């Protein structure tokens, strides 16, 4: 029982660390996303990360957003917040 409990605690700690590091990664330099603009938030892959981008834009702009990839060298993945 003690070993199972410690394994569970380690797993829970790993989940907390992963979730908190992802949150830090998506914050923009200015503390919020710019509305009607392309914002670099780290990884933002269309269809995979659209929900995260949409939530961040909702918090900053009260409107949604979507990921998009621009032609050119990295960084070229952006979260576009709608006007």
PyMOL commands that set and color helices and strands:
alter all, ss='L'
color gray80, all
select helices_A, chain A and resi 2-26+50-61
alter helices_A, ss='H'
color red, helices_A
select strands_A, chain A and resi 38-39+65-69+77-81
alter strands_A, ss='S'
color yellow, strands_A
deselect
rebuild
show_as cartoon
